[in-house]
Amino acid sequence: MQSQNPMIADFVKLMNGAAGTFAGMTREAQQSARERIKETVGGLDFVSREEFDAVKAMAAKAREENEVLAARLDALEAKAK
């Protein structure tokens, strides 16, 4: 059943327009927030997981080589005494 009252019809149109405007404002605010986050995070100097893992592996290898060289040095110093 539809109301014949033009005042109610105008009010319903107004509310529908306001709801559409509010939804548009919400989408625009979300998009703006996403862009700001992208700008902020994009300016930071992050490394990828692959780069991190590669450097971690290099550090582990260097540490192992350092331990081997330290043992050789200790052996040479003991021999020299």
PDB file of N, CA, C and O in Angstrom:
ATOM      1  N   MET A   1       0.842  -1.166   0.000  1.00  0.00           N
ATOM      2  CA  MET A   1       0.000   0.000   0.000  1.00  0.00           C
ATOM      3  C   MET A   1       0.892   1.235   0.000  1.00  0.00           C
ATOM      4  O   MET A   1       1.768   1.368   0.854  1.00  0.00           O
ATOM      5  N   GLN A   2       0.679   2.113  -0.927  1.00  0.00           N
ATOM      6  CA  GLN A   2       1.506   3.294  -1.075  1.00  0.00           C
ATOM      7  C   GLN A   2       0.773   4.503  -0.527  1.00  0.00           C
ATOM      8  O   GLN A   2      -0.434   4.663  -0.704  1.00  0.00           O
ATOM      9  N   SER A   3       1.546   5.356   0.149  1.00  0.00           N
ATOM     10  CA  SER A   3       0.952   6.555   0.742  1.00  0.00           C
ATOM     11  C   SER A   3       0.718   7.596  -0.340  1.00  0.00           C
ATOM     12  O   SER A   3       1.531   7.744  -1.253  1.00  0.00           O
ATOM     13  N   GLN A   4      -0.355   8.293  -0.242  1.00  0.00           N
ATOM     14  CA  GLN A   4      -0.686   9.344  -1.196  1.00  0.00           C
ATOM     15  C   GLN A   4      -0.257  10.710  -0.676  1.00  0.00           C
ATOM     16  O   GLN A   4      -0.423  11.721  -1.359  1.00  0.00           O
ATOM     17  N   ASN A   5       0.291  10.736   0.527  1.00  0.00           N
ATOM     18  CA  ASN A   5       0.683  12.001   1.133  1.00  0.00           C
ATOM     19  C   ASN A   5       1.999  12.474   0.503  1.00  0.00           C
ATOM     20  O   ASN A   5       3.020  11.802   0.649  1.00  0.00           O
ATOM     21  N   PRO A   6       1.994  13.612  -0.189  1.00  0.00           N
ATOM     22  CA  PRO A   6       3.212  14.083  -0.845  1.00  0.00           C
ATOM     23  C   PRO A   6       4.313  14.475   0.153  1.00  0.00           C
ATOM     24  O   PRO A   6       5.500  14.423  -0.172  1.00  0.00           O
ATOM     25  N   MET A   7       3.916  14.857   1.342  1.00  0.00           N
ATOM     26  CA  MET A   7       4.903  15.233   2.341  1.00  0.00           C
ATOM     27  C   MET A   7       5.713  14.001   2.785  1.00  0.00           C
ATOM     28  O   MET A   7       6.927  14.089   2.970  1.00  0.00           O
ATOM     29  N   ILE A   8       5.053  12.887   2.948  1.00  0.00           N
ATOM     30  CA  ILE A   8       5.735  11.647   3.322  1.00  0.00           C
ATOM     31  C   ILE A   8       6.615  11.176   2.174  1.00  0.00           C
ATOM     32  O   ILE A   8       7.740  10.728   2.398  1.00  0.00           O
ATOM     33  N   ALA A   9       6.111  11.273   0.941  1.00  0.00           N
ATOM     34  CA  ALA A   9       6.891  10.870  -0.225  1.00  0.00           C
ATOM     35  C   ALA A   9       8.154  11.723  -0.334  1.00  0.00           C
ATOM     36  O   ALA A   9       9.229  11.198  -0.622  1.00  0.00           O
ATOM     37  N   ASP A  10       8.035  13.022  -0.108  1.00  0.00           N
ATOM     38  CA  ASP A  10       9.204  13.910  -0.157  1.00  0.00           C
ATOM     39  C   ASP A  10      10.196  13.561   0.949  1.00  0.00           C
ATOM     40  O   ASP A  10      11.408  13.579   0.735  1.00  0.00           O
ATOM     41  N   PHE A  11       9.676  13.247   2.121  1.00  0.00           N
ATOM     42  CA  PHE A  11      10.542  12.879   3.239  1.00  0.00           C
ATOM     43  C   PHE A  11      11.305  11.587   2.924  1.00  0.00           C
ATOM     44  O   PHE A  11      12.497  11.483   3.214  1.00  0.00           O
ATOM     45  N   VAL A  12      10.624  10.608   2.334  1.00  0.00           N
ATOM     46  CA  VAL A  12      11.263   9.343   1.970  1.00  0.00           C
ATOM     47  C   VAL A  12      12.347   9.594   0.916  1.00  0.00           C
ATOM     48  O   VAL A  12      13.433   9.021   1.001  1.00  0.00           O
ATOM     49  N   LYS A  13      12.061  10.447  -0.077  1.00  0.00           N
ATOM     50  CA  LYS A  13      13.067  10.778  -1.086  1.00  0.00           C
ATOM     51  C   LYS A  13      14.282  11.452  -0.449  1.00  0.00           C
ATOM     52  O   LYS A  13      15.425  11.159  -0.801  1.00  0.00           O
ATOM     53  N   LEU A  14      14.017  12.353   0.488  1.00  0.00           N
ATOM     54  CA  LEU A  14      15.095  13.042   1.188  1.00  0.00           C
ATOM     55  C   LEU A  14      15.958  12.053   1.956  1.00  0.00           C
ATOM     56  O   LEU A  14      17.185  12.134   1.910  1.00  0.00           O
ATOM     57  N   MET A  15      15.329  11.124   2.657  1.00  0.00           N
ATOM     58  CA  MET A  15      16.074  10.142   3.443  1.00  0.00           C
ATOM     59  C   MET A  15      16.880   9.203   2.529  1.00  0.00           C
ATOM     60  O   MET A  15      18.013   8.846   2.852  1.00  0.00           O
ATOM     61  N   ASN A  16      16.300   8.808   1.397  1.00  0.00           N
ATOM     62  CA  ASN A  16      17.039   7.969   0.443  1.00  0.00           C
ATOM     63  C   ASN A  16      18.251   8.709  -0.105  1.00  0.00           C
ATOM     64  O   ASN A  16      19.328   8.129  -0.247  1.00  0.00           O
ATOM     65  N   GLY A  17      18.078   9.969  -0.408  1.00  0.00           N
ATOM     66  CA  GLY A  17      19.195  10.777  -0.885  1.00  0.00           C
ATOM     67  C   GLY A  17      20.273  10.915   0.175  1.00  0.00           C
ATOM     68  O   GLY A  17      21.462  10.834  -0.134  1.00  0.00           O
ATOM     69  N   ALA A  18      19.874  11.121   1.416  1.00  0.00           N
ATOM     70  CA  ALA A  18      20.833  11.256   2.515  1.00  0.00           C
ATOM     71  C   ALA A  18      21.591   9.947   2.726  1.00  0.00           C
ATOM     72  O   ALA A  18      22.796   9.960   2.978  1.00  0.00           O
ATOM     73  N   ALA A  19      20.891   8.822   2.625  1.00  0.00           N
ATOM     74  CA  ALA A  19      21.541   7.525   2.797  1.00  0.00           C
ATOM     75  C   ALA A  19      22.570   7.299   1.686  1.00  0.00           C
ATOM     76  O   ALA A  19      23.668   6.806   1.947  1.00  0.00           O
ATOM     77  N   GLY A  20      22.223   7.653   0.464  1.00  0.00           N
ATOM     78  CA  GLY A  20      23.162   7.517  -0.651  1.00  0.00           C
ATOM     79  C   GLY A  20      24.376   8.416  -0.473  1.00  0.00           C
ATOM     80  O   GLY A  20      25.506   8.009  -0.743  1.00  0.00           O
ATOM     81  N   THR A  21      24.136   9.625  -0.023  1.00  0.00           N
ATOM     82  CA  THR A  21      25.238  10.559   0.216  1.00  0.00           C
ATOM     83  C   THR A  21      26.145  10.041   1.315  1.00  0.00           C
ATOM     84  O   THR A  21      27.369  10.106   1.194  1.00  0.00           O
ATOM     85  N   PHE A  22      25.561   9.530   2.379  1.00  0.00           N
ATOM     86  CA  PHE A  22      26.348   8.995   3.493  1.00  0.00           C
ATOM     87  C   PHE A  22      27.190   7.807   3.044  1.00  0.00           C
ATOM     88  O   PHE A  22      28.354   7.686   3.426  1.00  0.00           O
ATOM     89  N   ALA A  23      26.599   6.930   2.229  1.00  0.00           N
ATOM     90  CA  ALA A  23      27.345   5.775   1.720  1.00  0.00           C
ATOM     91  C   ALA A  23      28.514   6.241   0.853  1.00  0.00           C
ATOM     92  O   ALA A  23      29.606   5.679   0.937  1.00  0.00           O
ATOM     93  N   GLY A  24      28.299   7.250   0.032  1.00  0.00           N
ATOM     94  CA  GLY A  24      29.373   7.783  -0.804  1.00  0.00           C
ATOM     95  C   GLY A  24      30.482   8.405   0.028  1.00  0.00           C
ATOM     96  O   GLY A  24      31.662   8.234  -0.274  1.00  0.00           O
ATOM     97  N   MET A  25      30.104   9.127   1.075  1.00  0.00           N
ATOM     98  CA  MET A  25      31.093   9.735   1.957  1.00  0.00           C
ATOM     99  C   MET A  25      31.919   8.657   2.661  1.00  0.00           C
ATOM    100  O   MET A  25      33.127   8.809   2.844  1.00  0.00           O
ATOM    101  N   THR A  26      31.255   7.573   3.052  1.00  0.00           N
ATOM    102  CA  THR A  26      31.954   6.474   3.716  1.00  0.00           C
ATOM    103  C   THR A  26      32.984   5.846   2.781  1.00  0.00           C
ATOM    104  O   THR A  26      34.123   5.596   3.176  1.00  0.00           O
ATOM    105  N   ARG A  27      32.575   5.593   1.536  1.00  0.00           N
ATOM    106  CA  ARG A  27      33.512   5.016   0.552  1.00  0.00           C
ATOM    107  C   ARG A  27      34.689   5.953   0.306  1.00  0.00           C
ATOM    108  O   ARG A  27      35.835   5.512   0.219  1.00  0.00           O
ATOM    109  N   GLU A  28      34.405   7.224   0.197  1.00  0.00           N
ATOM    110  CA  GLU A  28      35.461   8.207  -0.044  1.00  0.00           C
ATOM    111  C   GLU A  28      36.435   8.275   1.134  1.00  0.00           C
ATOM    112  O   GLU A  28      37.645   8.385   0.934  1.00  0.00           O
ATOM    113  N   ALA A  29      35.913   8.212   2.353  1.00  0.00           N
ATOM    114  CA  ALA A  29      36.773   8.242   3.546  1.00  0.00           C
ATOM    115  C   ALA A  29      37.647   6.989   3.601  1.00  0.00           C
ATOM    116  O   ALA A  29      38.826   7.072   3.945  1.00  0.00           O
ATOM    117  N   GLN A  30      37.079   5.832   3.267  1.00  0.00           N
ATOM    118  CA  GLN A  30      37.862   4.598   3.264  1.00  0.00           C
ATOM    119  C   GLN A  30      38.974   4.662   2.223  1.00  0.00           C
ATOM    120  O   GLN A  30      40.109   4.268   2.490  1.00  0.00           O
ATOM    121  N   GLN A  31      38.642   5.160   1.041  1.00  0.00           N
ATOM    122  CA  GLN A  31      39.645   5.272  -0.020  1.00  0.00           C
ATOM    123  C   GLN A  31      40.754   6.234   0.393  1.00  0.00           C
ATOM    124  O   GLN A  31      41.932   5.963   0.160  1.00  0.00           O
ATOM    125  N   SER A  32      40.387   7.333   0.992  1.00  0.00           N
ATOM    126  CA  SER A  32      41.376   8.311   1.446  1.00  0.00           C
ATOM    127  C   SER A  32      42.292   7.707   2.507  1.00  0.00           C
ATOM    128  O   SER A  32      43.505   7.917   2.479  1.00  0.00           O
ATOM    129  N   ALA A  33      41.713   6.964   3.435  1.00  0.00           N
ATOM    130  CA  ALA A  33      42.517   6.318   4.484  1.00  0.00           C
ATOM    131  C   ALA A  33      43.471   5.302   3.869  1.00  0.00           C
ATOM    132  O   ALA A  33      44.627   5.217   4.282  1.00  0.00           O
ATOM    133  N   ARG A  34      43.008   4.535   2.894  1.00  0.00           N
ATOM    134  CA  ARG A  34      43.878   3.559   2.233  1.00  0.00           C
ATOM    135  C   ARG A  34      45.054   4.254   1.553  1.00  0.00           C
ATOM    136  O   ARG A  34      46.193   3.795   1.646  1.00  0.00           O
ATOM    137  N   GLU A  35      44.771   5.365   0.867  1.00  0.00           N
ATOM    138  CA  GLU A  35      45.830   6.091   0.176  1.00  0.00           C
ATOM    139  C   GLU A  35      46.857   6.635   1.161  1.00  0.00           C
ATOM    140  O   GLU A  35      48.058   6.568   0.901  1.00  0.00           O
ATOM    141  N   ARG A  36      46.403   7.169   2.281  1.00  0.00           N
ATOM    142  CA  ARG A  36      47.334   7.693   3.284  1.00  0.00           C
ATOM    143  C   ARG A  36      48.206   6.580   3.863  1.00  0.00           C
ATOM    144  O   ARG A  36      49.401   6.773   4.083  1.00  0.00           O
ATOM    145  N   ILE A  37      47.608   5.421   4.108  1.00  0.00           N
ATOM    146  CA  ILE A  37      48.374   4.290   4.638  1.00  0.00           C
ATOM    147  C   ILE A  37      49.405   3.832   3.617  1.00  0.00           C
ATOM    148  O   ILE A  37      50.546   3.540   3.974  1.00  0.00           O
ATOM    149  N   LYS A  38      49.007   3.769   2.343  1.00  0.00           N
ATOM    150  CA  LYS A  38      49.951   3.376   1.298  1.00  0.00           C
ATOM    151  C   LYS A  38      51.112   4.358   1.219  1.00  0.00           C
ATOM    152  O   LYS A  38      52.261   3.943   1.073  1.00  0.00           O
ATOM    153  N   GLU A  39      50.828   5.650   1.314  1.00  0.00           N
ATOM    154  CA  GLU A  39      51.888   6.658   1.267  1.00  0.00           C
ATOM    155  C   GLU A  39      52.826   6.510   2.460  1.00  0.00           C
ATOM    156  O   GLU A  39      54.046   6.598   2.317  1.00  0.00           O
ATOM    157  N   THR A  40      52.246   6.284   3.638  1.00  0.00           N
ATOM    158  CA  THR A  40      53.052   6.160   4.844  1.00  0.00           C
ATOM    159  C   THR A  40      53.927   4.916   4.793  1.00  0.00           C
ATOM    160  O   THR A  40      55.129   4.988   5.048  1.00  0.00           O
ATOM    161  N   VAL A  41      53.335   3.787   4.466  1.00  0.00           N
ATOM    162  CA  VAL A  41      54.075   2.527   4.423  1.00  0.00           C
ATOM    163  C   VAL A  41      55.054   2.529   3.251  1.00  0.00           C
ATOM    164  O   VAL A  41      56.149   1.977   3.356  1.00  0.00           O
ATOM    165  N   GLY A  42      54.666   3.141   2.146  1.00  0.00           N
ATOM    166  CA  GLY A  42      55.547   3.196   0.982  1.00  0.00           C
ATOM    167  C   GLY A  42      56.806   3.991   1.258  1.00  0.00           C
ATOM    168  O   GLY A  42      57.846   3.721   0.658  1.00  0.00           O
ATOM    169  N   GLY A  43      56.738   4.962   2.149  1.00  0.00           N
ATOM    170  CA  GLY A  43      57.902   5.763   2.481  1.00  0.00           C
ATOM    171  C   GLY A  43      58.866   5.066   3.419  1.00  0.00           C
ATOM    172  O   GLY A  43      60.018   5.480   3.546  1.00  0.00           O
ATOM    173  N   LEU A  44      58.414   4.020   4.073  1.00  0.00           N
ATOM    174  CA  LEU A  44      59.287   3.279   4.983  1.00  0.00           C
ATOM    175  C   LEU A  44      60.181   2.344   4.179  1.00  0.00           C
ATOM    176  O   LEU A  44      59.836   1.943   3.068  1.00  0.00           O
ATOM    177  N   ASP A  45      61.301   2.011   4.734  1.00  0.00           N
ATOM    178  CA  ASP A  45      62.284   1.202   4.026  1.00  0.00           C
ATOM    179  C   ASP A  45      62.221  -0.241   4.511  1.00  0.00           C
ATOM    180  O   ASP A  45      63.065  -0.673   5.297  1.00  0.00           O
ATOM    181  N   PHE A  46      61.231  -0.978   4.049  1.00  0.00           N
ATOM    182  CA  PHE A  46      61.072  -2.382   4.418  1.00  0.00           C
ATOM    183  C   PHE A  46      61.820  -3.266   3.435  1.00  0.00           C
ATOM    184  O   PHE A  46      62.042  -2.886   2.285  1.00  0.00           O
ATOM    185  N   VAL A  47      62.202  -4.439   3.894  1.00  0.00           N
ATOM    186  CA  VAL A  47      62.819  -5.425   3.011  1.00  0.00           C
ATOM    187  C   VAL A  47      61.830  -6.570   2.812  1.00  0.00           C
ATOM    188  O   VAL A  47      60.954  -6.816   3.642  1.00  0.00           O
ATOM    189  N   SER A  48      61.996  -7.251   1.702  1.00  0.00           N
ATOM    190  CA  SER A  48      61.112  -8.391   1.434  1.00  0.00           C
ATOM    191  C   SER A  48      61.572  -9.592   2.254  1.00  0.00           C
ATOM    192  O   SER A  48      62.688  -9.605   2.774  1.00  0.00           O
ATOM    193  N   ARG A  49      60.729 -10.576   2.364  1.00  0.00           N
ATOM    194  CA  ARG A  49      61.047 -11.798   3.098  1.00  0.00           C
ATOM    195  C   ARG A  49      62.238 -12.498   2.445  1.00  0.00           C
ATOM    196  O   ARG A  49      63.098 -13.038   3.142  1.00  0.00           O
ATOM    197  N   GLU A  50      62.294 -12.493   1.111  1.00  0.00           N
ATOM    198  CA  GLU A  50      63.385 -13.153   0.406  1.00  0.00           C
ATOM    199  C   GLU A  50      64.717 -12.477   0.718  1.00  0.00           C
ATOM    200  O   GLU A  50      65.717 -13.154   0.956  1.00  0.00           O
ATOM    201  N   GLU A  51      64.731 -11.148   0.716  1.00  0.00           N
ATOM    202  CA  GLU A  51      65.966 -10.425   1.043  1.00  0.00           C
ATOM    203  C   GLU A  51      66.397 -10.710   2.482  1.00  0.00           C
ATOM    204  O   GLU A  51      67.579 -10.925   2.752  1.00  0.00           O
ATOM    205  N   PHE A  52      65.433 -10.710   3.397  1.00  0.00           N
ATOM    206  CA  PHE A  52      65.736 -10.985   4.797  1.00  0.00           C
ATOM    207  C   PHE A  52      66.335 -12.377   4.959  1.00  0.00           C
ATOM    208  O   PHE A  52      67.340 -12.551   5.649  1.00  0.00           O
ATOM    209  N   ASP A  53      65.712 -13.370   4.320  1.00  0.00           N
ATOM    210  CA  ASP A  53      66.210 -14.742   4.421  1.00  0.00           C
ATOM    211  C   ASP A  53      67.600 -14.881   3.816  1.00  0.00           C
ATOM    212  O   ASP A  53      68.434 -15.617   4.344  1.00  0.00           O
ATOM    213  N   ALA A  54      67.860 -14.175   2.701  1.00  0.00           N
ATOM    214  CA  ALA A  54      69.172 -14.245   2.070  1.00  0.00           C
ATOM    215  C   ALA A  54      70.246 -13.660   2.989  1.00  0.00           C
ATOM    216  O   ALA A  54      71.321 -14.243   3.133  1.00  0.00           O
ATOM    217  N   VAL A  55      69.966 -12.528   3.602  1.00  0.00           N
ATOM    218  CA  VAL A  55      70.947 -11.909   4.503  1.00  0.00           C
ATOM    219  C   VAL A  55      71.136 -12.760   5.757  1.00  0.00           C
ATOM    220  O   VAL A  55      72.245 -12.867   6.281  1.00  0.00           O
ATOM    221  N   LYS A  56      70.057 -13.358   6.228  1.00  0.00           N
ATOM    222  CA  LYS A  56      70.151 -14.239   7.402  1.00  0.00           C
ATOM    223  C   LYS A  56      71.047 -15.439   7.099  1.00  0.00           C
ATOM    224  O   LYS A  56      71.866 -15.833   7.928  1.00  0.00           O
ATOM    225  N   ALA A  57      70.887 -16.015   5.909  1.00  0.00           N
ATOM    226  CA  ALA A  57      71.719 -17.158   5.514  1.00  0.00           C
ATOM    227  C   ALA A  57      73.177 -16.730   5.380  1.00  0.00           C
ATOM    228  O   ALA A  57      74.077 -17.467   5.782  1.00  0.00           O
ATOM    229  N   MET A  58      73.418 -15.542   4.817  1.00  0.00           N
ATOM    230  CA  MET A  58      74.785 -15.043   4.689  1.00  0.00           C
ATOM    231  C   MET A  58      75.417 -14.841   6.061  1.00  0.00           C
ATOM    232  O   MET A  58      76.590 -15.162   6.257  1.00  0.00           O
ATOM    233  N   ALA A  59      74.658 -14.317   7.004  1.00  0.00           N
ATOM    234  CA  ALA A  59      75.177 -14.088   8.357  1.00  0.00           C
ATOM    235  C   ALA A  59      75.495 -15.416   9.041  1.00  0.00           C
ATOM    236  O   ALA A  59      76.510 -15.530   9.728  1.00  0.00           O
ATOM    237  N   ALA A  60      74.636 -16.419   8.858  1.00  0.00           N
ATOM    238  CA  ALA A  60      74.893 -17.734   9.464  1.00  0.00           C
ATOM    239  C   ALA A  60      76.163 -18.350   8.886  1.00  0.00           C
ATOM    240  O   ALA A  60      76.969 -18.926   9.616  1.00  0.00           O
ATOM    241  N   LYS A  61      76.336 -18.224   7.561  1.00  0.00           N
ATOM    242  CA  LYS A  61      77.540 -18.772   6.921  1.00  0.00           C
ATOM    243  C   LYS A  61      78.786 -18.039   7.417  1.00  0.00           C
ATOM    244  O   LYS A  61      79.807 -18.667   7.696  1.00  0.00           O
ATOM    245  N   ALA A  62      78.703 -16.722   7.526  1.00  0.00           N
ATOM    246  CA  ALA A  62      79.848 -15.940   8.009  1.00  0.00           C
ATOM    247  C   ALA A  62      80.182 -16.311   9.457  1.00  0.00           C
ATOM    248  O   ALA A  62      81.354 -16.387   9.827  1.00  0.00           O
ATOM    249  N   ARG A  63      79.160 -16.539  10.265  1.00  0.00           N
ATOM    250  CA  ARG A  63      79.378 -16.931  11.657  1.00  0.00           C
ATOM    251  C   ARG A  63      80.089 -18.286  11.730  1.00  0.00           C
ATOM    252  O   ARG A  63      81.009 -18.465  12.529  1.00  0.00           O
ATOM    253  N   GLU A  64      79.663 -19.237  10.897  1.00  0.00           N
ATOM    254  CA  GLU A  64      80.309 -20.553  10.867  1.00  0.00           C
ATOM    255  C   GLU A  64      81.765 -20.442  10.428  1.00  0.00           C
ATOM    256  O   GLU A  64      82.652 -21.062  11.017  1.00  0.00           O
ATOM    257  N   GLU A  65      82.002 -19.639   9.379  1.00  0.00           N
ATOM    258  CA  GLU A  65      83.375 -19.453   8.909  1.00  0.00           C
ATOM    259  C   GLU A  65      84.226 -18.790   9.986  1.00  0.00           C
ATOM    260  O   GLU A  65      85.395 -19.137  10.153  1.00  0.00           O
ATOM    261  N   ASN A  66      83.660 -17.856  10.703  1.00  0.00           N
ATOM    262  CA  ASN A  66      84.360 -17.176  11.781  1.00  0.00           C
ATOM    263  C   ASN A  66      84.746 -18.162  12.883  1.00  0.00           C
ATOM    264  O   ASN A  66      85.849 -18.090  13.425  1.00  0.00           O
ATOM    265  N   GLU A  67      83.848 -19.075  13.212  1.00  0.00           N
ATOM    266  CA  GLU A  67      84.140 -20.079  14.241  1.00  0.00           C
ATOM    267  C   GLU A  67      85.266 -21.007  13.795  1.00  0.00           C
ATOM    268  O   GLU A  67      86.129 -21.366  14.595  1.00  0.00           O
ATOM    269  N   VAL A  68      85.258 -21.396  12.519  1.00  0.00           N
ATOM    270  CA  VAL A  68      86.314 -22.261  11.987  1.00  0.00           C
ATOM    271  C   VAL A  68      87.652 -21.535  12.045  1.00  0.00           C
ATOM    272  O   VAL A  68      88.655 -22.107  12.471  1.00  0.00           O
ATOM    273  N   LEU A  69      87.665 -20.278  11.617  1.00  0.00           N
ATOM    274  CA  LEU A  69      88.908 -19.506  11.645  1.00  0.00           C
ATOM    275  C   LEU A  69      89.398 -19.285  13.075  1.00  0.00           C
ATOM    276  O   LEU A  69      90.603 -19.323  13.323  1.00  0.00           O
ATOM    277  N   ALA A  70      88.493 -19.058  14.008  1.00  0.00           N
ATOM    278  CA  ALA A  70      88.883 -18.886  15.417  1.00  0.00           C
ATOM    279  C   ALA A  70      89.511 -20.166  15.949  1.00  0.00           C
ATOM    280  O   ALA A  70      90.490 -20.113  16.694  1.00  0.00           O
ATOM    281  N   ALA A  71      88.966 -21.300  15.581  1.00  0.00           N
ATOM    282  CA  ALA A  71      89.542 -22.583  16.029  1.00  0.00           C
ATOM    283  C   ALA A  71      90.930 -22.778  15.434  1.00  0.00           C
ATOM    284  O   ALA A  71      91.842 -23.235  16.122  1.00  0.00           O
ATOM    285  N   ARG A  72      91.094 -22.434  14.159  1.00  0.00           N
ATOM    286  CA  ARG A  72      92.419 -22.551  13.528  1.00  0.00           C
ATOM    287  C   ARG A  72      93.423 -21.626  14.194  1.00  0.00           C
ATOM    288  O   ARG A  72      94.575 -21.997  14.420  1.00  0.00           O
ATOM    289  N   LEU A  73      92.969 -20.407  14.507  1.00  0.00           N
ATOM    290  CA  LEU A  73      93.849 -19.447  15.170  1.00  0.00           C
ATOM    291  C   LEU A  73      94.273 -19.938  16.553  1.00  0.00           C
ATOM    292  O   LEU A  73      95.434 -19.824  16.944  1.00  0.00           O
ATOM    293  N   ASP A  74      93.311 -20.482  17.274  1.00  0.00           N
ATOM    294  CA  ASP A  74      93.620 -21.034  18.596  1.00  0.00           C
ATOM    295  C   ASP A  74      94.648 -22.161  18.469  1.00  0.00           C
ATOM    296  O   ASP A  74      95.580 -22.244  19.270  1.00  0.00           O
ATOM    297  N   ALA A  75      94.483 -23.022  17.472  1.00  0.00           N
ATOM    298  CA  ALA A  75      95.403 -24.139  17.273  1.00  0.00           C
ATOM    299  C   ALA A  75      96.799 -23.620  16.922  1.00  0.00           C
ATOM    300  O   ALA A  75      97.796 -24.130  17.432  1.00  0.00           O
ATOM    301  N   LEU A  76      96.870 -22.617  16.059  1.00  0.00           N
ATOM    302  CA  LEU A  76      98.168 -22.050  15.686  1.00  0.00           C
ATOM    303  C   LEU A  76      98.850 -21.357  16.875  1.00  0.00           C
ATOM    304  O   LEU A  76     100.063 -21.468  17.049  1.00  0.00           O
ATOM    305  N   GLU A  77      98.061 -20.644  17.689  1.00  0.00           N
ATOM    306  CA  GLU A  77      98.620 -19.979  18.850  1.00  0.00           C
ATOM    307  C   GLU A  77      99.125 -21.000  19.880  1.00  0.00           C
ATOM    308  O   GLU A  77     100.154 -20.789  20.522  1.00  0.00           O
ATOM    309  N   ALA A  78      98.395 -22.098  20.026  1.00  0.00           N
ATOM    310  CA  ALA A  78      98.815 -23.149  20.963  1.00  0.00           C
ATOM    311  C   ALA A  78     100.090 -23.813  20.463  1.00  0.00           C
ATOM    312  O   ALA A  78     100.953 -24.172  21.264  1.00  0.00           O
ATOM    313  N   LYS A  79     100.221 -23.978  19.176  1.00  0.00           N
ATOM    314  CA  LYS A  79     101.383 -24.595  18.574  1.00  0.00           C
ATOM    315  C   LYS A  79     102.611 -23.688  18.707  1.00  0.00           C
ATOM    316  O   LYS A  79     103.732 -24.163  18.889  1.00  0.00           O
ATOM    317  N   ALA A  80     102.374 -22.371  18.614  1.00  0.00           N
ATOM    318  CA  ALA A  80     103.480 -21.413  18.680  1.00  0.00           C
ATOM    319  C   ALA A  80     104.039 -21.289  20.094  1.00  0.00           C
ATOM    320  O   ALA A  80     105.190 -20.879  20.246  1.00  0.00           O
ATOM    321  N   LYS A  81     103.307 -21.612  21.093  1.00  0.00           N
ATOM    322  CA  LYS A  81     103.770 -21.464  22.483  1.00  0.00           C
ATOM    323  C   LYS A  81     104.635 -22.570  22.941  1.00  0.00           C
ATOM    324  O   LYS A  81     105.088 -22.565  24.085  1.00  0.00           O
TER     325      LYS A  81
END
